[in-house]
Amino acid sequence: MSKLAGKVAIVMGATRVGNMGQAIAKRFIKEGATVVVSGRSADGLEAFVAEHGGTAIAADVSNRDAVFSLFQQTQEKFGRVDIAVNAAATPQYGPFEEMTEGEIDEMLSIIFKGGIWFMQAAIPALKAVGGGAIINVTSAVADIMFENHAAYMGAKAGLNHVTRTVANEFGKFGIRANILAPGLTVTPILNNQFPQAVIDRFAQEYPLGRITTVEDVADTALYVAGDECFMTGQTFHVNGGLTLRRNPTTEEIHQAAASALS
C-alpha cells in the first residue's frame, strides 16, 4: 500500500531540476500523495509537473500573502492539506567582515521570515484536518561551523528554533513540526560548480564516506511526513554523520580545487 495515499502535500522550493524539493515531491507522488509543487519560477514548476505529475502553484516564500494564497488555493482545489514541506533556500558565501545589509536581508527574507510565513499558513490548514506534518529543510551548518556562511547559518539556525517552538505549541492539534538537516548535497548545480576533488574532500569528513544525495533527503522526508512518525521538534541530520565531525576549512577546499587543476 502507498504510504501517503489520500494525503495532500505542498512542497515549497521545487523549481530547480534535481533539487531537494523536486526529489521530495517525486517521492511523495510515488507514494500516492496528491502533491502541489511551489516556488518562484512558474516555468520550472510546470516542467516538473509535465514530467512527474502533481499541480504547480507559483509562490514566493518571502511574500506572506503569496504563501497564504498557496495554501488557500490548495485547500480550494483538493479540500485539505496534510503535509507541508519547505525546502526553499538561497545560497550565501563570503567573508564575515564583508557581508552587506542586502545579503543579510536576503537570508532573513527567504530562509527565516519565509519559513515563518510558511508555518503560519500551514497551521490552520493542518488544524482543519486534525493534524499533519510540517517539515523544514535547513542544513547541518545550523549546528556546526562552515567558514564564510555566517548569515546563511544564522538564518537556518533561527528557523530551526522557531520550528521547535511550533512543535511545542501546536502539538495539541496533532501537528508535528520537524527539521531535515542535510550536509553538502549532490545536485546538478553542485556538480557544475565543484570539481570532484572538492566533493571528495568534503566526503572525508562524513563517517559514512560520502556526501548527502537528494534521494537521502527524500527518503527521510517520506518517513517524517508519514503518520507512523511519532516525533516532533526534532532535527533529522541527513548527513552521514557529518555533524560528528566538521566541514572542511576554506583553505582545505581551495587546496582540493587546486589539485583538480594540476
Summary of the structure (lengths in Angstrom):
residues: 262
radius of gyration: 18.0
end to end distance: 52.6
largest distance: 59.8
contacts: 933
relative contact order: 0.14
helix: 52%
strand: 13%
